Amino acid sequence: MTAKLEVALDAITLNNAVTLISKIQNDIDIIEVGTPMMMAYGMDAVRTFVKQFPQLEVLCDTKIMDAGAYEAQLALSAGADYVTLLALSDDITIKEVTDAAHNAGSLVMVDMINDRDPQRVATLQAIGADIVAVHTGVDAQSAGRTPLDDLRELRPLATEAQVAVAGGIKADTVASYLVDEPDIVIVGGGILNAKDPVAAAAAIHRQIIGGAR
């Protein structure tokens, strides 16, 4: 199975993001309305991508921690195919989000950022999480951390959920992540901040296709 490529739209305007996606749409599978973009534009960003790129999936990086069903429904009502929440959330919140998403025909990605307990994966799967995401945040990346070791530890534990990986992945590093067979590869700055974002997206996509299992 070939991994999906998700482009994370964080520090970019909505207009510029639409222009970029129009150029790289054939090399990606999922458009992520990143948390900064969601904070700037709200659910209008989700609706924009759902309308303009119906062939692609849209993820809203809500990073829900509380008021699970209510916050999830905001993104789901806008047409999001995926919503996210943090693994550090209460189990009841995770259950509310998964129920709301599944009732809408959408999926839930649980972000493991700052959760150092790999055994948490078993609980998340039991609750009904569809995807667990290994994620090294931007601030931690500046200190030299990568999500590679976390991916290697978590991958065997995800026996039911899919696995996503995010955190500083670029065209010249993605191959090392593909070895551990993630289901979703999330790239933000590795595309947006590249000298040639279109070429970067194409290069990452080629490697994913080349490493299809």
C-alpha atoms as an extended CHARMM CRD file, in Angstrom:
* protein
*
       213  EXT
         1         1  MET       CA              0.0000000000        0.0000000000        0.0000000000  PROA      1               0.0000000000
         2         2  THR       CA              1.3310000000        3.4290000000       -0.9180000000  PROA      2               0.0000000000
         3         3  ALA       CA              1.5510000000        6.0110000000        1.8410000000  PROA      3               0.0000000000
         4         4  LYS       CA             -0.4980000000        9.1570000000        1.4550000000  PROA      4               0.0000000000
         5         5  LEU       CA              1.2330000000       12.5190000000        1.2690000000  PROA      5               0.0000000000
         6         6  GLU       CA             -0.3060000000       15.2360000000        3.4110000000  PROA      6               0.0000000000
         7         7  VAL       CA              0.7760000000       18.8510000000        2.9810000000  PROA      7               0.0000000000
         8         8  ALA       CA              0.5120000000       20.9080000000        6.1690000000  PROA      8               0.0000000000
         9         9  LEU       CA             -0.5190000000       24.4930000000        5.5190000000  PROA      9               0.0000000000
        10        10  ASP       CA              0.5540000000       26.4890000000        8.5450000000  PROA      10              0.0000000000
        11        11  ALA       CA              2.4140000000       29.7810000000        8.0310000000  PROA      11              0.0000000000
        12        12  ILE       CA              0.8530000000       30.6990000000        4.7070000000  PROA      12              0.0000000000
        13        13  THR       CA             -2.0920000000       32.8520000000        3.6430000000  PROA      13              0.0000000000
        14        14  LEU       CA             -5.2140000000       31.1730000000        2.3890000000  PROA      14              0.0000000000
        15        15  ASN       CA             -4.8800000000       32.7210000000       -1.0760000000  PROA      15              0.0000000000
        16        16  ASN       CA             -1.2710000000       31.6140000000       -1.4110000000  PROA      16              0.0000000000
        17        17  ALA       CA             -2.2030000000       28.1620000000       -0.1500000000  PROA      17              0.0000000000
        18        18  VAL       CA             -4.8910000000       27.7790000000       -2.7940000000  PROA      18              0.0000000000
        19        19  THR       CA             -2.3740000000       28.8020000000       -5.4630000000  PROA      19              0.0000000000
        20        20  LEU       CA              0.1650000000       26.2860000000       -4.1590000000  PROA      20              0.0000000000
        21        21  ILE       CA             -2.3160000000       23.4130000000       -3.9540000000  PROA      21              0.0000000000
        22        22  SER       CA             -3.4350000000       24.0930000000       -7.5140000000  PROA      22              0.0000000000
        23        23  LYS       CA              0.1760000000       23.4890000000       -8.6010000000  PROA      23              0.0000000000
        24        24  ILE       CA              0.9100000000       20.3860000000       -6.5130000000  PROA      24              0.0000000000
        25        25  GLN       CA             -2.5060000000       18.7380000000       -6.3700000000  PROA      25              0.0000000000
        26        26  ASN       CA             -1.4090000000       15.7730000000       -8.4730000000  PROA      26              0.0000000000
        27        27  ASP       CA              1.3960000000       14.9490000000       -6.0240000000  PROA      27              0.0000000000
        28        28  ILE       CA             -0.5540000000       15.0600000000       -2.7450000000  PROA      28              0.0000000000
        29        29  ASP       CA             -3.4650000000       13.2050000000       -1.1890000000  PROA      29              0.0000000000
        30        30  ILE       CA             -4.4530000000       15.2590000000        1.8470000000  PROA      30              0.0000000000
        31        31  ILE       CA             -4.6520000000       19.0180000000        2.3640000000  PROA      31              0.0000000000
        32        32  GLU       CA             -4.0580000000       19.9150000000        5.9910000000  PROA      32              0.0000000000
        33        33  VAL       CA             -5.5680000000       23.1270000000        7.2910000000  PROA      33              0.0000000000
        34        34  GLY       CA             -2.8510000000       23.6040000000        9.8900000000  PROA      34              0.0000000000
        35        35  THR       CA             -3.6090000000       24.9700000000       13.3220000000  PROA      35              0.0000000000
        36        36  PRO       CA             -2.1840000000       28.4500000000       12.5420000000  PROA      36              0.0000000000
        37        37  MET       CA             -4.2740000000       28.6480000000        9.3610000000  PROA      37              0.0000000000
        38        38  MET       CA             -7.3550000000       27.4920000000       11.2510000000  PROA      38              0.0000000000
        39        39  MET       CA             -6.7490000000       30.1890000000       13.8580000000  PROA      39              0.0000000000
        40        40  ALA       CA             -6.4020000000       32.8310000000       11.1410000000  PROA      40              0.0000000000
        41        41  TYR       CA             -9.2630000000       31.8100000000        8.8520000000  PROA      41              0.0000000000
        42        42  GLY       CA            -11.4970000000       29.4890000000       10.8530000000  PROA      42              0.0000000000
        43        43  MET       CA            -13.6240000000       26.9330000000        9.0550000000  PROA      43              0.0000000000
        44        44  ASP       CA            -13.6790000000       29.0800000000        5.9160000000  PROA      44              0.0000000000
        45        45  ALA       CA            -10.3150000000       27.5290000000        5.0990000000  PROA      45              0.0000000000
        46        46  VAL       CA            -11.7810000000       24.0200000000        5.2860000000  PROA      46              0.0000000000
        47        47  ARG       CA            -14.7530000000       24.9920000000        3.1600000000  PROA      47              0.0000000000
        48        48  THR       CA            -12.4880000000       26.6320000000        0.5840000000  PROA      48              0.0000000000
        49        49  PHE       CA            -10.3690000000       23.5290000000        0.0460000000  PROA      49              0.0000000000
        50        50  VAL       CA            -13.3420000000       21.1620000000        0.0940000000  PROA      50              0.0000000000
        51        51  LYS       CA            -15.0010000000       23.2230000000       -2.6390000000  PROA      51              0.0000000000
        52        52  GLN       CA            -11.9730000000       23.9290000000       -4.8270000000  PROA      52              0.0000000000
        53        53  PHE       CA            -10.2370000000       20.5470000000       -4.6080000000  PROA      53              0.0000000000
        54        54  PRO       CA            -12.9930000000       17.9170000000       -4.3020000000  PROA      54              0.0000000000
        55        55  GLN       CA            -10.6460000000       15.1550000000       -5.4630000000  PROA      55              0.0000000000
        56        56  LEU       CA             -8.4110000000       15.6250000000       -2.4040000000  PROA      56              0.0000000000
        57        57  GLU       CA             -9.0800000000       14.8720000000        1.2410000000  PROA      57              0.0000000000
        58        58  VAL       CA             -9.0580000000       17.7060000000        3.7700000000  PROA      58              0.0000000000
        59        59  LEU       CA             -7.7760000000       17.4460000000        7.3210000000  PROA      59              0.0000000000
        60        60  CYS       CA             -8.4460000000       20.1530000000        9.8930000000  PROA      60              0.0000000000
        61        61  ASP       CA             -5.7140000000       20.1950000000       12.5370000000  PROA      61              0.0000000000
        62        62  THR       CA             -8.0400000000       21.0630000000       15.3920000000  PROA      62              0.0000000000
        63        63  LYS       CA             -5.7880000000       19.5460000000       18.1030000000  PROA      63              0.0000000000
        64        64  ILE       CA             -8.8540000000       19.0690000000       20.2970000000  PROA      64              0.0000000000
        65        65  MET       CA             -8.2840000000       18.7490000000       24.0570000000  PROA      65              0.0000000000
        66        66  ASP       CA            -11.7780000000       19.3840000000       25.4510000000  PROA      66              0.0000000000
        67        67  ALA       CA            -15.3890000000       19.8560000000       24.3330000000  PROA      67              0.0000000000
        68        68  GLY       CA            -14.7110000000       16.9990000000       21.9520000000  PROA      68              0.0000000000
        69        69  ALA       CA            -18.0000000000       16.5270000000       20.1170000000  PROA      69              0.0000000000
        70        70  TYR       CA            -18.6920000000       20.2570000000       19.8230000000  PROA      70              0.0000000000
        71        71  GLU       CA            -15.2770000000       21.2250000000       18.4760000000  PROA      71              0.0000000000
        72        72  ALA       CA            -15.1090000000       18.2370000000       16.1450000000  PROA      72              0.0000000000
        73        73  GLN       CA            -18.5100000000       19.0900000000       14.7180000000  PROA      73              0.0000000000
        74        74  LEU       CA            -17.3130000000       22.5560000000       13.7070000000  PROA      74              0.0000000000
        75        75  ALA       CA            -14.7620000000       21.0270000000       11.3490000000  PROA      75              0.0000000000
        76        76  LEU       CA            -16.9540000000       18.1350000000       10.2830000000  PROA      76              0.0000000000
        77        77  SER       CA            -19.8070000000       20.4510000000        9.3490000000  PROA      77              0.0000000000
        78        78  ALA       CA            -17.3810000000       22.3840000000        7.1490000000  PROA      78              0.0000000000
        79        79  GLY       CA            -16.6080000000       19.1630000000        5.2670000000  PROA      79              0.0000000000
        80        80  ALA       CA            -13.3730000000       17.9580000000        6.8780000000  PROA      80              0.0000000000
        81        81  ASP       CA            -12.4830000000       14.3530000000        6.0990000000  PROA      81              0.0000000000
        82        82  TYR       CA            -10.2250000000       14.2020000000        9.1740000000  PROA      82              0.0000000000
        83        83  VAL       CA            -10.0930000000       15.9790000000       12.5190000000  PROA      83              0.0000000000
        84        84  THR       CA             -7.2510000000       15.8150000000       15.0160000000  PROA      84              0.0000000000
        85        85  LEU       CA             -7.0100000000       15.7190000000       18.7680000000  PROA      85              0.0000000000
        86        86  LEU       CA             -4.2010000000       15.2270000000       21.2540000000  PROA      86              0.0000000000
        87        87  ALA       CA             -3.3710000000       11.8680000000       22.8090000000  PROA      87              0.0000000000
        88        88  LEU       CA             -3.0530000000       13.7440000000       26.1120000000  PROA      88              0.0000000000
        89        89  SER       CA             -6.8260000000       14.3580000000       26.0480000000  PROA      89              0.0000000000
        90        90  ASP       CA             -9.1490000000       12.5340000000       28.4180000000  PROA      90              0.0000000000
        91        91  ASP       CA            -10.4230000000        9.2210000000       27.0830000000  PROA      91              0.0000000000
        92        92  ILE       CA            -13.9950000000       10.5230000000       27.1950000000  PROA      92              0.0000000000
        93        93  THR       CA            -12.9990000000       13.4170000000       24.9420000000  PROA      93              0.0000000000
        94        94  ILE       CA            -11.3500000000       11.0500000000       22.4850000000  PROA      94              0.0000000000
        95        95  LYS       CA            -14.4980000000        8.9090000000       22.4670000000  PROA      95              0.0000000000
        96        96  GLU       CA            -16.6770000000       11.9500000000       21.7820000000  PROA      96              0.0000000000
        97        97  VAL       CA            -14.4940000000       13.0150000000       18.8610000000  PROA      97              0.0000000000
        98        98  THR       CA            -14.3250000000        9.5460000000       17.3200000000  PROA      98              0.0000000000
        99        99  ASP       CA            -18.0880000000        9.0810000000       17.6260000000  PROA      99              0.0000000000
       100       100  ALA       CA            -18.7780000000       12.4570000000       16.0240000000  PROA      100             0.0000000000
       101       101  ALA       CA            -16.3170000000       11.8420000000       13.2030000000  PROA      101             0.0000000000
       102       102  HSD       CA            -17.4770000000        8.3260000000       12.4490000000  PROA      102             0.0000000000
       103       103  ASN       CA            -21.1200000000        9.4180000000       12.4310000000  PROA      103             0.0000000000
       104       104  ALA       CA            -20.1390000000       11.9820000000        9.7990000000  PROA      104             0.0000000000
       105       105  GLY       CA            -18.1830000000        9.4460000000        7.7490000000  PROA      105             0.0000000000
       106       106  SER       CA            -14.8710000000       11.0740000000        8.6620000000  PROA      106             0.0000000000
       107       107  LEU       CA            -11.7220000000        9.8870000000       10.4300000000  PROA      107             0.0000000000
       108       108  VAL       CA             -9.8270000000       10.8460000000       13.5870000000  PROA      108             0.0000000000
       109       109  MET       CA             -6.0800000000       11.3860000000       13.7890000000  PROA      109             0.0000000000
       110       110  VAL       CA             -4.6790000000       11.3900000000       17.3150000000  PROA      110             0.0000000000
       111       111  ASP       CA             -1.5300000000       13.4780000000       17.6680000000  PROA      111             0.0000000000
       112       112  MET       CA              1.0760000000       11.9100000000       19.9790000000  PROA      112             0.0000000000
       113       113  ILE       CA              3.0220000000       15.1710000000       20.3910000000  PROA      113             0.0000000000
       114       114  ASN       CA              4.6150000000       15.2890000000       23.8680000000  PROA      114             0.0000000000
       115       115  ASP       CA              3.1170000000       11.9100000000       24.7820000000  PROA      115             0.0000000000
       116       116  ARG       CA              6.0730000000        9.6890000000       25.6630000000  PROA      116             0.0000000000
       117       117  ASP       CA              4.0290000000        6.5800000000       26.5270000000  PROA      117             0.0000000000
       118       118  PRO       CA              3.9370000000        4.2550000000       23.5160000000  PROA      118             0.0000000000
       119       119  GLN       CA              1.4700000000        2.0120000000       25.3500000000  PROA      119             0.0000000000
       120       120  ARG       CA             -1.0800000000        4.7970000000       24.9300000000  PROA      120             0.0000000000
       121       121  VAL       CA             -1.5590000000        3.4670000000       21.4050000000  PROA      121             0.0000000000
       122       122  ALA       CA             -3.4340000000        0.4000000000       22.6800000000  PROA      122             0.0000000000
       123       123  THR       CA             -5.9450000000        2.5860000000       24.5020000000  PROA      123             0.0000000000
       124       124  LEU       CA             -6.3950000000        4.8820000000       21.5220000000  PROA      124             0.0000000000
       125       125  GLN       CA             -7.0990000000        1.9290000000       19.2610000000  PROA      125             0.0000000000
       126       126  ALA       CA             -9.5700000000        0.4690000000       21.7410000000  PROA      126             0.0000000000
       127       127  ILE       CA            -11.4610000000        3.7670000000       21.8370000000  PROA      127             0.0000000000
       128       128  GLY       CA            -11.6420000000        3.8280000000       18.0510000000  PROA      128             0.0000000000
       129       129  ALA       CA             -8.9300000000        6.1680000000       16.8340000000  PROA      129             0.0000000000
       130       130  ASP       CA             -8.3090000000        5.6930000000       13.1200000000  PROA      130             0.0000000000
       131       131  ILE       CA             -4.7930000000        7.1310000000       12.9240000000  PROA      131             0.0000000000
       132       132  VAL       CA             -2.0330000000        7.7690000000       15.4600000000  PROA      132             0.0000000000
       133       133  ALA       CA              0.4410000000       10.4600000000       14.4960000000  PROA      133             0.0000000000
       134       134  VAL       CA              4.0550000000       10.6070000000       15.5910000000  PROA      134             0.0000000000
       135       135  HSD       CA              4.8000000000       14.3270000000       15.7160000000  PROA      135             0.0000000000
       136       136  THR       CA              7.8420000000       16.3770000000       16.6400000000  PROA      136             0.0000000000
       137       137  GLY       CA              6.7970000000       20.0090000000       16.9460000000  PROA      137             0.0000000000
       138       138  VAL       CA              8.5620000000       22.9700000000       15.3780000000  PROA      138             0.0000000000
       139       139  ASP       CA             10.0550000000       24.1440000000       18.6790000000  PROA      139             0.0000000000
       140       140  ALA       CA             11.4760000000       20.7000000000       19.4280000000  PROA      140             0.0000000000
       141       141  GLN       CA             12.8450000000       20.4540000000       15.8920000000  PROA      141             0.0000000000
       142       142  SER       CA             14.8740000000       23.6070000000       16.5390000000  PROA      142             0.0000000000
       143       143  ALA       CA             16.5850000000       21.6990000000       19.3480000000  PROA      143             0.0000000000
       144       144  GLY       CA             17.5500000000       18.9060000000       16.9370000000  PROA      144             0.0000000000
       145       145  ARG       CA             14.7990000000       16.3550000000       17.6050000000  PROA      145             0.0000000000
       146       146  THR       CA             13.1710000000       14.3440000000       14.8230000000  PROA      146             0.0000000000
       147       147  PRO       CA             10.2280000000       11.9230000000       14.9010000000  PROA      147             0.0000000000
       148       148  LEU       CA             12.2270000000        9.0440000000       13.4120000000  PROA      148             0.0000000000
       149       149  ASP       CA             12.9850000000        7.1330000000       16.6240000000  PROA      149             0.0000000000
       150       150  ASP       CA              9.4110000000        7.6130000000       17.8400000000  PROA      150             0.0000000000
       151       151  LEU       CA              8.1030000000        6.2240000000       14.5520000000  PROA      151             0.0000000000
       152       152  ARG       CA             10.2650000000        3.1310000000       14.8580000000  PROA      152             0.0000000000
       153       153  GLU       CA              8.9970000000        2.5240000000       18.3850000000  PROA      153             0.0000000000
       154       154  LEU       CA              5.3410000000        3.1580000000       17.6680000000  PROA      154             0.0000000000
       155       155  ARG       CA              4.9360000000        1.4650000000       14.2780000000  PROA      155             0.0000000000
       156       156  PRO       CA              4.8190000000       -2.1360000000       15.6360000000  PROA      156             0.0000000000
       157       157  LEU       CA              2.2950000000       -1.1220000000       18.3070000000  PROA      157             0.0000000000
       158       158  ALA       CA             -0.2690000000        0.1870000000       15.8390000000  PROA      158             0.0000000000
       159       159  THR       CA             -1.9110000000       -3.0980000000       14.9600000000  PROA      159             0.0000000000
       160       160  GLU       CA             -5.2860000000       -1.5770000000       14.0820000000  PROA      160             0.0000000000
       161       161  ALA       CA             -4.8130000000        2.1510000000       13.5830000000  PROA      161             0.0000000000
       162       162  GLN       CA             -2.9220000000        3.7050000000       10.7220000000  PROA      162             0.0000000000
       163       163  VAL       CA              0.2930000000        5.5930000000       11.4740000000  PROA      163             0.0000000000
       164       164  ALA       CA              1.1870000000        9.1080000000       10.3940000000  PROA      164             0.0000000000
       165       165  VAL       CA              4.4910000000       10.8950000000       10.8840000000  PROA      165             0.0000000000
       166       166  ALA       CA              5.2500000000       14.6100000000       10.9780000000  PROA      166             0.0000000000
       167       167  GLY       CA              8.1070000000       16.8460000000       11.9960000000  PROA      167             0.0000000000
       168       168  GLY       CA             10.6840000000       18.3950000000        9.7050000000  PROA      168             0.0000000000
       169       169  ILE       CA             10.4170000000       15.8460000000        6.8910000000  PROA      169             0.0000000000
       170       170  LYS       CA             11.9200000000       17.0040000000        3.5880000000  PROA      170             0.0000000000
       171       171  ALA       CA             12.7100000000       15.5690000000        0.1710000000  PROA      171             0.0000000000
       172       172  ASP       CA             16.2040000000       14.6160000000        1.2750000000  PROA      172             0.0000000000
       173       173  THR       CA             15.0650000000       12.8610000000        4.4890000000  PROA      173             0.0000000000
       174       174  VAL       CA             11.7460000000       11.2460000000        3.6000000000  PROA      174             0.0000000000
       175       175  ALA       CA             13.3850000000        7.9740000000        2.5010000000  PROA      175             0.0000000000
       176       176  SER       CA             14.5140000000        7.2390000000        6.0740000000  PROA      176             0.0000000000
       177       177  TYR       CA             10.9040000000        7.4870000000        7.2570000000  PROA      177             0.0000000000
       178       178  LEU       CA              9.5060000000        5.3020000000        4.4960000000  PROA      178             0.0000000000
       179       179  VAL       CA             11.6000000000        2.3950000000        5.7900000000  PROA      179             0.0000000000
       180       180  ASP       CA              9.1870000000        2.0770000000        8.7090000000  PROA      180             0.0000000000
       181       181  GLU       CA              6.1280000000        2.1240000000        6.4470000000  PROA      181             0.0000000000
       182       182  PRO       CA              3.9870000000        4.9950000000        7.7060000000  PROA      182             0.0000000000
       183       183  ASP       CA              0.5210000000        5.2050000000        6.1950000000  PROA      183             0.0000000000
       184       184  ILE       CA              0.5930000000        9.0050000000        5.9950000000  PROA      184             0.0000000000
       185       185  VAL       CA              3.6410000000       11.2390000000        5.5620000000  PROA      185             0.0000000000
       186       186  ILE       CA              3.0020000000       14.8220000000        6.6600000000  PROA      186             0.0000000000
       187       187  VAL       CA              5.1940000000       17.5490000000        5.2010000000  PROA      187             0.0000000000
       188       188  GLY       CA              4.8860000000       21.2360000000        5.9410000000  PROA      188             0.0000000000
       189       189  GLY       CA              7.9770000000       23.3940000000        5.7120000000  PROA      189             0.0000000000
       190       190  GLY       CA              9.7090000000       20.7720000000        3.5920000000  PROA      190             0.0000000000
       191       191  ILE       CA              7.3750000000       21.8620000000        0.7940000000  PROA      191             0.0000000000
       192       192  LEU       CA              6.2480000000       25.3590000000        1.7590000000  PROA      192             0.0000000000
       193       193  ASN       CA              9.7350000000       26.6430000000        2.5900000000  PROA      193             0.0000000000
       194       194  ALA       CA             11.5580000000       24.8630000000       -0.2110000000  PROA      194             0.0000000000
       195       195  LYS       CA             13.2440000000       26.9710000000       -2.8880000000  PROA      195             0.0000000000
       196       196  ASP       CA             10.8840000000       25.2960000000       -5.3580000000  PROA      196             0.0000000000
       197       197  PRO       CA              7.8020000000       23.9750000000       -3.4980000000  PROA      197             0.0000000000
       198       198  VAL       CA              6.3840000000       22.3290000000       -6.6140000000  PROA      198             0.0000000000
       199       199  ALA       CA              9.5990000000       20.4090000000       -7.2490000000  PROA      199             0.0000000000
       200       200  ALA       CA              9.8420000000       19.4540000000       -3.5700000000  PROA      200             0.0000000000
       201       201  ALA       CA              6.3200000000       18.0160000000       -3.5270000000  PROA      201             0.0000000000
       202       202  ALA       CA              7.0350000000       16.0700000000       -6.7080000000  PROA      202             0.0000000000
       203       203  ALA       CA             10.3100000000       14.7130000000       -5.3290000000  PROA      203             0.0000000000
       204       204  ILE       CA              8.6790000000       13.5240000000       -2.1100000000  PROA      204             0.0000000000
       205       205  HSD       CA              5.7920000000       11.9690000000       -4.0170000000  PROA      205             0.0000000000
       206       206  ARG       CA              8.1790000000       10.0970000000       -6.3260000000  PROA      206             0.0000000000
       207       207  GLN       CA              9.9460000000        8.5650000000       -3.3500000000  PROA      207             0.0000000000
       208       208  ILE       CA              6.6800000000        7.5370000000       -1.7390000000  PROA      208             0.0000000000
       209       209  ILE       CA              5.5100000000        5.8930000000       -4.9670000000  PROA      209             0.0000000000
       210       210  GLY       CA              8.9040000000        4.2710000000       -5.4160000000  PROA      210             0.0000000000
       211       211  GLY       CA              8.7740000000        2.8400000000       -1.9330000000  PROA      211             0.0000000000
       212       212  ALA       CA              5.2170000000        1.5230000000       -2.2020000000  PROA      212             0.0000000000
       213       213  ARG       CA              4.7070000000       -1.7350000000       -0.3550000000  PROA      213             0.0000000000
